[in-house]
Amino acid sequence: MSDDFWSKLDAYLFKALGLILGGGGCVALAVNNPLEKLTHNPYGVVIFFSFGAMGLYSLYSLALDLLGKPE
């Protein structure tokens, strides 16, 4: 197998992992904690938005890779 295959596989796995951890963590925090409780805790807000940003960035980069980057 070529090195290009392994680099693409590595990139897709890390992006999928970021999507699962980021999006899953964001959803888990929102489901398990009421929004009022989450917003009163500064650490909860930082973690919530960090997970959300990681999930959205992973989704965006996966979409770019799968749809093809504009030249």
N, CA, C, O and CB atoms as a CASP TS submission, in Angstrom:
PFRMAT TS
TARGET T0000
AUTHOR 0000-0000-0000
METHOD Language model
MODEL 1
PARENT N/A
ATOM      1  N   MET     1       0.835  -1.175   0.000  1.00  0.00           N
ATOM      2  CA  MET     1       0.000   0.000   0.000  1.00  0.00           C
ATOM      3  C   MET     1       0.887   1.248   0.000  1.00  0.00           C
ATOM      4  O   MET     1       1.992   1.252   0.542  1.00  0.00           O
ATOM      5  CB  MET     1      -0.954  -0.007   1.215  1.00  0.00           C
ATOM      6  N   SER     2       0.379   2.278  -0.610  1.00  0.00           N
ATOM      7  CA  SER     2       1.169   3.501  -0.730  1.00  0.00           C
ATOM      8  C   SER     2       1.089   4.322   0.555  1.00  0.00           C
ATOM      9  O   SER     2       0.194   4.148   1.383  1.00  0.00           O
ATOM     10  CB  SER     2       0.688   4.340  -1.928  1.00  0.00           C
ATOM     11  N   ASP     3       2.053   5.212   0.684  1.00  0.00           N
ATOM     12  CA  ASP     3       2.068   6.091   1.849  1.00  0.00           C
ATOM     13  C   ASP     3       0.896   7.061   1.827  1.00  0.00           C
ATOM     14  O   ASP     3       0.430   7.504   2.877  1.00  0.00           O
ATOM     15  CB  ASP     3       3.381   6.861   1.914  1.00  0.00           C
ATOM     16  N   ASP     4       0.418   7.393   0.625  1.00  0.00           N
ATOM     17  CA  ASP     4      -0.721   8.302   0.505  1.00  0.00           C
ATOM     18  C   ASP     4      -1.974   7.685   1.134  1.00  0.00           C
ATOM     19  O   ASP     4      -2.756   8.385   1.777  1.00  0.00           O
ATOM     20  CB  ASP     4      -0.980   8.646  -0.976  1.00  0.00           C
ATOM     21  N   PHE     5      -2.161   6.371   0.948  1.00  0.00           N
ATOM     22  CA  PHE     5      -3.302   5.679   1.549  1.00  0.00           C
ATOM     23  C   PHE     5      -3.263   5.782   3.067  1.00  0.00           C
ATOM     24  O   PHE     5      -4.276   6.082   3.698  1.00  0.00           O
ATOM     25  CB  PHE     5      -3.324   4.207   1.123  1.00  0.00           C
ATOM     26  N   TRP     6      -2.092   5.533   3.656  1.00  0.00           N
ATOM     27  CA  TRP     6      -1.984   5.556   5.110  1.00  0.00           C
ATOM     28  C   TRP     6      -2.143   6.965   5.665  1.00  0.00           C
ATOM     29  O   TRP     6      -2.700   7.135   6.750  1.00  0.00           O
ATOM     30  CB  TRP     6      -0.651   4.977   5.544  1.00  0.00           C
ATOM     31  N   SER     7      -1.671   7.971   4.955  1.00  0.00           N
ATOM     32  CA  SER     7      -1.838   9.345   5.437  1.00  0.00           C
ATOM     33  C   SER     7      -3.305   9.762   5.368  1.00  0.00           C
ATOM     34  O   SER     7      -3.794  10.450   6.263  1.00  0.00           O
ATOM     35  CB  SER     7      -0.968  10.320   4.613  1.00  0.00           C
ATOM     36  N   LYS     8      -4.015   9.349   4.305  1.00  0.00           N
ATOM     37  CA  LYS     8      -5.443   9.651   4.216  1.00  0.00           C
ATOM     38  C   LYS     8      -6.233   8.907   5.283  1.00  0.00           C
ATOM     39  O   LYS     8      -7.142   9.469   5.894  1.00  0.00           O
ATOM     40  CB  LYS     8      -5.977   9.296   2.829  1.00  0.00           C
ATOM     41  N   LEU     9      -5.889   7.647   5.506  1.00  0.00           N
ATOM     42  CA  LEU     9      -6.565   6.869   6.533  1.00  0.00           C
ATOM     43  C   LEU     9      -6.350   7.487   7.907  1.00  0.00           C
ATOM     44  O   LEU     9      -7.283   7.583   8.704  1.00  0.00           O
ATOM     45  CB  LEU     9      -6.072   5.423   6.520  1.00  0.00           C
ATOM     46  N   ASP    10      -5.132   7.901   8.177  1.00  0.00           N
ATOM     47  CA  ASP    10      -4.805   8.535   9.442  1.00  0.00           C
ATOM     48  C   ASP    10      -5.602   9.817   9.621  1.00  0.00           C
ATOM     49  O   ASP    10      -6.130  10.076  10.702  1.00  0.00           O
ATOM     50  CB  ASP    10      -3.309   8.823   9.526  1.00  0.00           C
ATOM     51  N   ALA    11      -5.692  10.617   8.573  1.00  0.00           N
ATOM     52  CA  ALA    11      -6.427  11.877   8.640  1.00  0.00           C
ATOM     53  C   ALA    11      -7.916  11.624   8.871  1.00  0.00           C
ATOM     54  O   ALA    11      -8.534  12.292   9.700  1.00  0.00           O
ATOM     55  CB  ALA    11      -6.219  12.689   7.350  1.00  0.00           C
ATOM     56  N   TYR    12      -8.498  10.664   8.147  1.00  0.00           N
ATOM     57  CA  TYR    12      -9.923  10.373   8.313  1.00  0.00           C
ATOM     58  C   TYR    12     -10.224   9.831   9.701  1.00  0.00           C
ATOM     59  O   TYR    12     -11.248  10.172  10.293  1.00  0.00           O
ATOM     60  CB  TYR    12     -10.387   9.377   7.257  1.00  0.00           C
ATOM     61  N   LEU    13      -9.337   8.987  10.225  1.00  0.00           N
ATOM     62  CA  LEU    13      -9.575   8.431  11.556  1.00  0.00           C
ATOM     63  C   LEU    13      -9.533   9.511  12.629  1.00  0.00           C
ATOM     64  O   LEU    13     -10.370   9.521  13.532  1.00  0.00           O
ATOM     65  CB  LEU    13      -8.548   7.351  11.868  1.00  0.00           C
ATOM     66  N   PHE    14      -8.567  10.418  12.538  1.00  0.00           N
ATOM     67  CA  PHE    14      -8.492  11.485  13.522  1.00  0.00           C
ATOM     68  C   PHE    14      -9.670  12.450  13.402  1.00  0.00           C
ATOM     69  O   PHE    14     -10.166  12.952  14.411  1.00  0.00           O
ATOM     70  CB  PHE    14      -7.184  12.241  13.370  1.00  0.00           C
ATOM     71  N   LYS    15     -10.116  12.709  12.180  1.00  0.00           N
ATOM     72  CA  LYS    15     -11.270  13.588  12.002  1.00  0.00           C
ATOM     73  C   LYS    15     -12.539  12.924  12.519  1.00  0.00           C
ATOM     74  O   LYS    15     -13.368  13.577  13.154  1.00  0.00           O
ATOM     75  CB  LYS    15     -11.435  13.967  10.525  1.00  0.00           C
ATOM     76  N   ALA    16     -12.695  11.636  12.253  1.00  0.00           N
ATOM     77  CA  ALA    16     -13.863  10.920  12.762  1.00  0.00           C
ATOM     78  C   ALA    16     -13.825  10.848  14.284  1.00  0.00           C
ATOM     79  O   ALA    16     -14.858  10.982  14.939  1.00  0.00           O
ATOM     80  CB  ALA    16     -13.933   9.505  12.164  1.00  0.00           C
ATOM     81  N   LEU    17     -12.654  10.640  14.838  1.00  0.00           N
ATOM     82  CA  LEU    17     -12.518  10.607  16.288  1.00  0.00           C
ATOM     83  C   LEU    17     -12.845  11.970  16.893  1.00  0.00           C
ATOM     84  O   LEU    17     -13.501  12.047  17.932  1.00  0.00           O
ATOM     85  CB  LEU    17     -11.101  10.175  16.683  1.00  0.00           C
ATOM     86  N   GLY    18     -12.395  13.038  16.251  1.00  0.00           N
ATOM     87  CA  GLY    18     -12.731  14.379  16.719  1.00  0.00           C
ATOM     88  C   GLY    18     -14.217  14.651  16.643  1.00  0.00           C
ATOM     89  O   GLY    18     -14.778  15.306  17.522  1.00  0.00           O
ATOM     90  N   LEU    19     -14.861  14.151  15.594  1.00  0.00           N
ATOM     91  CA  LEU    19     -16.298  14.323  15.449  1.00  0.00           C
ATOM     92  C   LEU    19     -17.047  13.553  16.533  1.00  0.00           C
ATOM     93  O   LEU    19     -17.998  14.068  17.122  1.00  0.00           O
ATOM     94  CB  LEU    19     -16.753  13.867  14.061  1.00  0.00           C
ATOM     95  N   ILE    20     -16.623  12.332  16.792  1.00  0.00           N
ATOM     96  CA  ILE    20     -17.291  11.515  17.810  1.00  0.00           C
ATOM     97  C   ILE    20     -17.078  12.104  19.198  1.00  0.00           C
ATOM     98  O   ILE    20     -18.031  12.272  19.958  1.00  0.00           O
ATOM     99  CB  ILE    20     -16.774  10.065  17.767  1.00  0.00           C
ATOM    100  N   LEU    21     -15.833  12.417  19.525  1.00  0.00           N
ATOM    101  CA  LEU    21     -15.558  12.958  20.857  1.00  0.00           C
ATOM    102  C   LEU    21     -16.127  14.359  21.028  1.00  0.00           C
ATOM    103  O   LEU    21     -16.729  14.667  22.057  1.00  0.00           O
ATOM    104  CB  LEU    21     -14.060  12.976  21.118  1.00  0.00           C
ATOM    105  N   GLY    22     -15.941  15.200  20.033  1.00  0.00           N
ATOM    106  CA  GLY    22     -16.410  16.576  20.129  1.00  0.00           C
ATOM    107  C   GLY    22     -17.921  16.677  20.110  1.00  0.00           C
ATOM    108  O   GLY    22     -18.525  17.261  21.010  1.00  0.00           O
ATOM    109  N   GLY    23     -18.525  16.113  19.090  1.00  0.00           N
ATOM    110  CA  GLY    23     -19.983  16.160  19.000  1.00  0.00           C
ATOM    111  C   GLY    23     -20.662  15.361  20.089  1.00  0.00           C
ATOM    112  O   GLY    23     -21.659  15.801  20.662  1.00  0.00           O
ATOM    113  N   GLY    24     -20.127  14.190  20.376  1.00  0.00           N
ATOM    114  CA  GLY    24     -20.695  13.350  21.433  1.00  0.00           C
ATOM    115  C   GLY    24     -20.567  13.982  22.807  1.00  0.00           C
ATOM    116  O   GLY    24     -21.489  13.911  23.620  1.00  0.00           O
ATOM    117  N   GLY    25     -19.422  14.601  23.065  1.00  0.00           N
ATOM    118  CA  GLY    25     -19.229  15.276  24.351  1.00  0.00           C
ATOM    119  C   GLY    25     -20.148  16.460  24.502  1.00  0.00           C
ATOM    120  O   GLY    25     -20.684  16.698  25.584  1.00  0.00           O
ATOM    121  N   CYS    26     -20.338  17.205  23.434  1.00  0.00           N
ATOM    122  CA  CYS    26     -21.227  18.371  23.452  1.00  0.00           C
ATOM    123  C   CYS    26     -22.670  17.924  23.704  1.00  0.00           C
ATOM    124  O   CYS    26     -23.368  18.523  24.522  1.00  0.00           O
ATOM    125  CB  CYS    26     -21.128  19.161  22.113  1.00  0.00           C
ATOM    126  N   VAL    27     -23.108  16.901  23.024  1.00  0.00           N
ATOM    127  CA  VAL    27     -24.465  16.393  23.202  1.00  0.00           C
ATOM    128  C   VAL    27     -24.639  15.801  24.595  1.00  0.00           C
ATOM    129  O   VAL    27     -25.672  16.010  25.231  1.00  0.00           O
ATOM    130  CB  VAL    27     -24.792  15.342  22.134  1.00  0.00           C
ATOM    131  N   ALA    28     -23.646  15.069  25.072  1.00  0.00           N
ATOM    132  CA  ALA    28     -23.737  14.473  26.405  1.00  0.00           C
ATOM    133  C   ALA    28     -23.827  15.548  27.486  1.00  0.00           C
ATOM    134  O   ALA    28     -24.604  15.411  28.431  1.00  0.00           O
ATOM    135  CB  ALA    28     -22.529  13.564  26.667  1.00  0.00           C
ATOM    136  N   LEU    29     -23.040  16.614  27.354  1.00  0.00           N
ATOM    137  CA  LEU    29     -23.124  17.700  28.328  1.00  0.00           C
ATOM    138  C   LEU    29     -24.489  18.375  28.281  1.00  0.00           C
ATOM    139  O   LEU    29     -25.051  18.696  29.327  1.00  0.00           O
ATOM    140  CB  LEU    29     -22.021  18.728  28.077  1.00  0.00           C
ATOM    141  N   ALA    30     -25.023  18.594  27.101  1.00  0.00           N
ATOM    142  CA  ALA    30     -26.311  19.265  26.969  1.00  0.00           C
ATOM    143  C   ALA    30     -27.459  18.389  27.472  1.00  0.00           C
ATOM    144  O   ALA    30     -28.420  18.906  28.041  1.00  0.00           O
ATOM    145  CB  ALA    30     -26.551  19.654  25.516  1.00  0.00           C
ATOM    146  N   VAL    31     -27.375  17.087  27.274  1.00  0.00           N
ATOM    147  CA  VAL    31     -28.449  16.189  27.692  1.00  0.00           C
ATOM    148  C   VAL    31     -28.415  15.951  29.193  1.00  0.00           C
ATOM    149  O   VAL    31     -29.463  15.937  29.838  1.00  0.00           O
ATOM    150  CB  VAL    31     -28.351  14.859  26.952  1.00  0.00           C
ATOM    151  N   ASN    32     -27.230  15.765  29.759  1.00  0.00           N
ATOM    152  CA  ASN    32     -27.114  15.415  31.171  1.00  0.00           C
ATOM    153  C   ASN    32     -27.193  16.605  32.110  1.00  0.00           C
ATOM    154  O   ASN    32     -27.415  16.421  33.306  1.00  0.00           O
ATOM    155  CB  ASN    32     -25.835  14.702  31.402  1.00  0.00           C
ATOM    156  N   ASN    33     -27.019  17.817  31.607  1.00  0.00           N
ATOM    157  CA  ASN    33     -27.064  19.007  32.451  1.00  0.00           C
ATOM    158  C   ASN    33     -28.097  19.977  31.905  1.00  0.00           C
ATOM    159  O   ASN    33     -28.123  20.252  30.705  1.00  0.00           O
ATOM    160  CB  ASN    33     -25.674  19.681  32.534  1.00  0.00           C
ATOM    161  N   PRO    34     -28.940  20.491  32.771  1.00  0.00           N
ATOM    162  CA  PRO    34     -29.840  21.551  32.303  1.00  0.00           C
ATOM    163  C   PRO    34     -29.024  22.763  31.866  1.00  0.00           C
ATOM    164  O   PRO    34     -27.939  23.003  32.398  1.00  0.00           O
ATOM    165  CB  PRO    34     -30.852  21.949  33.413  1.00  0.00           C
ATOM    166  N   LEU    35     -29.529  23.517  30.915  1.00  0.00           N
ATOM    167  CA  LEU    35     -28.782  24.648  30.365  1.00  0.00           C
ATOM    168  C   LEU    35     -28.490  25.698  31.429  1.00  0.00           C
ATOM    169  O   LEU    35     -27.434  26.330  31.401  1.00  0.00           O
ATOM    170  CB  LEU    35     -29.552  25.279  29.213  1.00  0.00           C
ATOM    171  N   GLU    36     -29.416  25.890  32.368  1.00  0.00           N
ATOM    172  CA  GLU    36     -29.175  26.874  33.425  1.00  0.00           C
ATOM    173  C   GLU    36     -27.995  26.453  34.305  1.00  0.00           C
ATOM    174  O   GLU    36     -27.176  27.283  34.699  1.00  0.00           O
ATOM    175  CB  GLU    36     -30.439  27.058  34.286  1.00  0.00           C
ATOM    176  N   LYS    37     -27.921  25.165  34.605  1.00  0.00           N
ATOM    177  CA  LYS    37     -26.824  24.662  35.435  1.00  0.00           C
ATOM    178  C   LYS    37     -25.494  24.737  34.682  1.00  0.00           C
ATOM    179  O   LYS    37     -24.456  25.049  35.265  1.00  0.00           O
ATOM    180  CB  LYS    37     -27.106  23.209  35.877  1.00  0.00           C
ATOM    181  N   LEU    38     -25.538  24.449  33.390  1.00  0.00           N
ATOM    182  CA  LEU    38     -24.320  24.449  32.582  1.00  0.00           C
ATOM    183  C   LEU    38     -23.760  25.860  32.414  1.00  0.00           C
ATOM    184  O   LEU    38     -22.544  26.048  32.449  1.00  0.00           O
ATOM    185  CB  LEU    38     -24.596  23.832  31.212  1.00  0.00           C
ATOM    186  N   THR    39     -24.633  26.853  32.233  1.00  0.00           N
ATOM    187  CA  THR    39     -24.165  28.218  32.010  1.00  0.00           C
ATOM    188  C   THR    39     -23.698  28.910  33.283  1.00  0.00           C
ATOM    189  O   THR    39     -22.975  29.903  33.203  1.00  0.00           O
ATOM    190  CB  THR    39     -25.254  29.028  31.377  1.00  0.00           C
ATOM    191  N   HIS    40     -24.087  28.419  34.452  1.00  0.00           N
ATOM    192  CA  HIS    40     -23.626  29.024  35.699  1.00  0.00           C
ATOM    193  C   HIS    40     -22.245  28.528  36.108  1.00  0.00           C
ATOM    194  O   HIS    40     -21.596  29.137  36.958  1.00  0.00           O
ATOM    195  CB  HIS    40     -24.614  28.743  36.805  1.00  0.00           C
ATOM    196  N   ASN    41     -21.801  27.455  35.527  1.00  0.00           N
ATOM    197  CA  ASN    41     -20.481  26.909  35.820  1.00  0.00           C
ATOM    198  C   ASN    41     -19.537  27.325  34.699  1.00  0.00           C
ATOM    199  O   ASN    41     -19.706  26.874  33.567  1.00  0.00           O
ATOM    200  CB  ASN    41     -20.528  25.351  35.971  1.00  0.00           C
ATOM    201  N   PRO    42     -18.542  28.176  34.980  1.00  0.00           N
ATOM    202  CA  PRO    42     -17.665  28.636  33.891  1.00  0.00           C
ATOM    203  C   PRO    42     -16.883  27.503  33.229  1.00  0.00           C
ATOM    204  O   PRO    42     -16.615  27.559  32.029  1.00  0.00           O
ATOM    205  CB  PRO    42     -16.692  29.667  34.420  1.00  0.00           C
ATOM    206  N   TYR    43     -16.517  26.484  33.990  1.00  0.00           N
ATOM    207  CA  TYR    43     -15.793  25.358  33.401  1.00  0.00           C
ATOM    208  C   TYR    43     -16.697  24.569  32.453  1.00  0.00           C
ATOM    209  O   TYR    43     -16.245  24.086  31.415  1.00  0.00           O
ATOM    210  CB  TYR    43     -15.244  24.435  34.504  1.00  0.00           C
ATOM    211  N   GLY    44     -17.954  24.442  32.811  1.00  0.00           N
ATOM    212  CA  GLY    44     -18.896  23.734  31.958  1.00  0.00           C
ATOM    213  C   GLY    44     -19.093  24.431  30.623  1.00  0.00           C
ATOM    214  O   GLY    44     -19.204  23.783  29.583  1.00  0.00           O
ATOM    215  N   VAL    45     -19.135  25.762  30.662  1.00  0.00           N
ATOM    216  CA  VAL    45     -19.306  26.528  29.420  1.00  0.00           C
ATOM    217  C   VAL    45     -18.085  26.366  28.525  1.00  0.00           C
ATOM    218  O   VAL    45     -18.222  26.171  27.318  1.00  0.00           O
ATOM    219  CB  VAL    45     -19.547  28.024  29.728  1.00  0.00           C
ATOM    220  N   VAL    46     -16.900  26.445  29.104  1.00  0.00           N
ATOM    221  CA  VAL    46     -15.670  26.304  28.318  1.00  0.00           C
ATOM    222  C   VAL    46     -15.582  24.910  27.703  1.00  0.00           C
ATOM    223  O   VAL    46     -15.247  24.774  26.526  1.00  0.00           O
ATOM    224  CB  VAL    46     -14.432  26.578  29.196  1.00  0.00           C
ATOM    225  N   ILE    47     -15.874  23.893  28.475  1.00  0.00           N
ATOM    226  CA  ILE    47     -15.813  22.521  27.971  1.00  0.00           C
ATOM    227  C   ILE    47     -16.876  22.297  26.899  1.00  0.00           C
ATOM    228  O   ILE    47     -16.608  21.664  25.878  1.00  0.00           O
ATOM    229  CB  ILE    47     -15.995  21.512  29.122  1.00  0.00           C
ATOM    230  N   PHE    48     -18.080  22.816  27.131  1.00  0.00           N
ATOM    231  CA  PHE    48     -19.164  22.663  26.163  1.00  0.00           C
ATOM    232  C   PHE    48     -18.795  23.281  24.818  1.00  0.00           C
ATOM    233  O   PHE    48     -18.962  22.648  23.775  1.00  0.00           O
ATOM    234  CB  PHE    48     -20.447  23.300  26.698  1.00  0.00           C
ATOM    235  N   PHE    49     -18.295  24.516  24.842  1.00  0.00           N
ATOM    236  CA  PHE    49     -17.942  25.164  23.585  1.00  0.00           C
ATOM    237  C   PHE    49     -16.677  24.576  22.961  1.00  0.00           C
ATOM    238  O   PHE    49     -16.536  24.586  21.738  1.00  0.00           O
ATOM    239  CB  PHE    49     -17.759  26.648  23.807  1.00  0.00           C
ATOM    240  N   SER    50     -15.769  24.071  23.768  1.00  0.00           N
ATOM    241  CA  SER    50     -14.582  23.410  23.218  1.00  0.00           C
ATOM    242  C   SER    50     -14.972  22.129  22.486  1.00  0.00           C
ATOM    243  O   SER    50     -14.510  21.877  21.373  1.00  0.00           O
ATOM    244  CB  SER    50     -13.567  23.096  24.337  1.00  0.00           C
ATOM    245  N   PHE    51     -15.819  21.328  23.114  1.00  0.00           N
ATOM    246  CA  PHE    51     -16.290  20.106  22.458  1.00  0.00           C
ATOM    247  C   PHE    51     -17.080  20.443  21.203  1.00  0.00           C
ATOM    248  O   PHE    51     -16.934  19.784  20.173  1.00  0.00           O
ATOM    249  CB  PHE    51     -17.152  19.272  23.419  1.00  0.00           C
ATOM    250  N   GLY    52     -17.913  21.464  21.292  1.00  0.00           N
ATOM    251  CA  GLY    52     -18.696  21.867  20.127  1.00  0.00           C
ATOM    252  C   GLY    52     -17.816  22.326  18.984  1.00  0.00           C
ATOM    253  O   GLY    52     -18.054  21.961  17.832  1.00  0.00           O
ATOM    254  N   ALA    53     -16.799  23.124  19.286  1.00  0.00           N
ATOM    255  CA  ALA    53     -15.891  23.608  18.245  1.00  0.00           C
ATOM    256  C   ALA    53     -15.110  22.458  17.622  1.00  0.00           C
ATOM    257  O   ALA    53     -14.923  22.420  16.406  1.00  0.00           O
ATOM    258  CB  ALA    53     -14.923  24.649  18.821  1.00  0.00           C
ATOM    259  N   MET    54     -14.651  21.516  18.453  1.00  0.00           N
ATOM    260  CA  MET    54     -13.913  20.374  17.930  1.00  0.00           C
ATOM    261  C   MET    54     -14.805  19.525  17.025  1.00  0.00           C
ATOM    262  O   MET    54     -14.367  19.077  15.965  1.00  0.00           O
ATOM    263  CB  MET    54     -13.355  19.523  19.082  1.00  0.00           C
ATOM    264  N   GLY    55     -16.041  19.306  17.434  1.00  0.00           N
ATOM    265  CA  GLY    55     -16.964  18.527  16.611  1.00  0.00           C
ATOM    266  C   GLY    55     -17.303  19.204  15.303  1.00  0.00           C
ATOM    267  O   GLY    55     -17.345  18.550  14.261  1.00  0.00           O
ATOM    268  N   LEU    56     -17.550  20.521  15.338  1.00  0.00           N
ATOM    269  CA  LEU    56     -17.880  21.250  14.114  1.00  0.00           C
ATOM    270  C   LEU    56     -16.690  21.330  13.162  1.00  0.00           C
ATOM    271  O   LEU    56     -16.854  21.202  11.948  1.00  0.00           O
ATOM    272  CB  LEU    56     -18.364  22.652  14.454  1.00  0.00           C
ATOM    273  N   TYR    57     -15.494  21.542  13.709  1.00  0.00           N
ATOM    274  CA  TYR    57     -14.312  21.586  12.847  1.00  0.00           C
ATOM    275  C   TYR    57     -14.059  20.231  12.197  1.00  0.00           C
ATOM    276  O   TYR    57     -13.707  20.167  11.020  1.00  0.00           O
ATOM    277  CB  TYR    57     -13.080  22.024  13.648  1.00  0.00           C
ATOM    278  N   SER    58     -14.235  19.155  12.946  1.00  0.00           N
ATOM    279  CA  SER    58     -14.036  17.819  12.381  1.00  0.00           C
ATOM    280  C   SER    58     -15.074  17.533  11.306  1.00  0.00           C
ATOM    281  O   SER    58     -14.750  16.951  10.270  1.00  0.00           O
ATOM    282  CB  SER    58     -14.105  16.747  13.483  1.00  0.00           C
ATOM    283  N   LEU    59     -16.315  17.936  11.540  1.00  0.00           N
ATOM    284  CA  LEU    59     -17.363  17.741  10.543  1.00  0.00           C
ATOM    285  C   LEU    59     -17.066  18.548   9.284  1.00  0.00           C
ATOM    286  O   LEU    59     -17.238  18.050   8.171  1.00  0.00           O
ATOM    287  CB  LEU    59     -18.731  18.136  11.116  1.00  0.00           C
ATOM    288  N   TYR    60     -16.625  19.781   9.452  1.00  0.00           N
ATOM    289  CA  TYR    60     -16.286  20.644   8.323  1.00  0.00           C
ATOM    290  C   TYR    60     -15.126  20.058   7.507  1.00  0.00           C
ATOM    291  O   TYR    60     -15.193  20.020   6.278  1.00  0.00           O
ATOM    292  CB  TYR    60     -15.924  22.053   8.821  1.00  0.00           C
ATOM    293  N   SER    61     -14.076  19.606   8.178  1.00  0.00           N
ATOM    294  CA  SER    61     -12.927  19.077   7.445  1.00  0.00           C
ATOM    295  C   SER    61     -13.244  17.736   6.791  1.00  0.00           C
ATOM    296  O   SER    61     -12.721  17.443   5.715  1.00  0.00           O
ATOM    297  CB  SER    61     -11.731  18.927   8.378  1.00  0.00           C
ATOM    298  N   LEU    62     -14.082  16.921   7.411  1.00  0.00           N
ATOM    299  CA  LEU    62     -14.501  15.680   6.764  1.00  0.00           C
ATOM    300  C   LEU    62     -15.339  15.970   5.529  1.00  0.00           C
ATOM    301  O   LEU    62     -15.182  15.310   4.502  1.00  0.00           O
ATOM    302  CB  LEU    62     -15.289  14.804   7.741  1.00  0.00           C
ATOM    303  N   ALA    63     -16.228  16.953   5.623  1.00  0.00           N
ATOM    304  CA  ALA    63     -17.045  17.311   4.467  1.00  0.00           C
ATOM    305  C   ALA    63     -16.172  17.830   3.327  1.00  0.00           C
ATOM    306  O   ALA    63     -16.406  17.499   2.165  1.00  0.00           O
ATOM    307  CB  ALA    63     -18.094  18.364   4.856  1.00  0.00           C
ATOM    308  N   LEU    64     -15.172  18.638   3.654  1.00  0.00           N
ATOM    309  CA  LEU    64     -14.266  19.124   2.607  1.00  0.00           C
ATOM    310  C   LEU    64     -13.522  17.977   1.940  1.00  0.00           C
ATOM    311  O   LEU    64     -13.373  17.951   0.719  1.00  0.00           O
ATOM    312  CB  LEU    64     -13.265  20.121   3.189  1.00  0.00           C
ATOM    313  N   ASP    65     -13.057  17.033   2.744  1.00  0.00           N
ATOM    314  CA  ASP    65     -12.314  15.896   2.186  1.00  0.00           C
ATOM    315  C   ASP    65     -13.212  15.005   1.318  1.00  0.00           C
ATOM    316  O   ASP    65     -12.800  14.546   0.253  1.00  0.00           O
ATOM    317  CB  ASP    65     -11.691  15.063   3.318  1.00  0.00           C
ATOM    318  N   LEU    66     -14.424  14.772   1.777  1.00  0.00           N
ATOM    319  CA  LEU    66     -15.307  13.861   1.044  1.00  0.00           C
ATOM    320  C   LEU    66     -15.886  14.516  -0.209  1.00  0.00           C
ATOM    321  O   LEU    66     -16.078  13.839  -1.219  1.00  0.00           O
ATOM    322  CB  LEU    66     -16.440  13.387   1.949  1.00  0.00           C
ATOM    323  N   LEU    67     -16.165  15.811  -0.163  1.00  0.00           N
ATOM    324  CA  LEU    67     -16.736  16.485  -1.313  1.00  0.00           C
ATOM    325  C   LEU    67     -15.703  16.972  -2.290  1.00  0.00           C
ATOM    326  O   LEU    67     -16.028  17.296  -3.433  1.00  0.00           O
ATOM    327  CB  LEU    67     -17.561  17.622  -0.870  1.00  0.00           C
ATOM    328  N   GLY    68     -14.472  17.027  -1.863  1.00  0.00           N
ATOM    329  CA  GLY    68     -13.407  17.510  -2.721  1.00  0.00           C
ATOM    330  C   GLY    68     -13.142  18.987  -2.487  1.00  0.00           C
ATOM    331  O   GLY    68     -14.061  19.804  -2.428  1.00  0.00           O
ATOM    332  N   LYS    69     -11.902  19.296  -2.361  1.00  0.00           N
ATOM    333  CA  LYS    69     -11.522  20.697  -2.109  1.00  0.00           C
ATOM    334  C   LYS    69     -11.556  21.471  -3.411  1.00  0.00           C
ATOM    335  O   LYS    69     -11.098  20.979  -4.442  1.00  0.00           O
ATOM    336  CB  LYS    69     -10.112  20.790  -1.460  1.00  0.00           C
ATOM    337  N   PRO    70     -12.102  22.691  -3.369  1.00  0.00           N
ATOM    338  CA  PRO    70     -12.086  23.502  -4.595  1.00  0.00           C
ATOM    339  C   PRO    70     -10.655  23.916  -4.926  1.00  0.00           C
ATOM    340  O   PRO    70      -9.869  24.247  -4.039  1.00  0.00           O
ATOM    341  CB  PRO    70     -12.989  24.757  -4.439  1.00  0.00           C
ATOM    342  N   GLU    71     -10.345  23.893  -6.173  1.00  0.00           N
ATOM    343  CA  GLU    71      -8.981  24.222  -6.621  1.00  0.00           C
ATOM    344  C   GLU    71      -8.844  25.699  -6.843  1.00  0.00           C
ATOM    345  O   GLU    71      -7.771  26.170  -7.221  1.00  0.00           O
ATOM    346  CB  GLU    71      -8.622  23.470  -7.903  1.00  0.00           C
TER
END
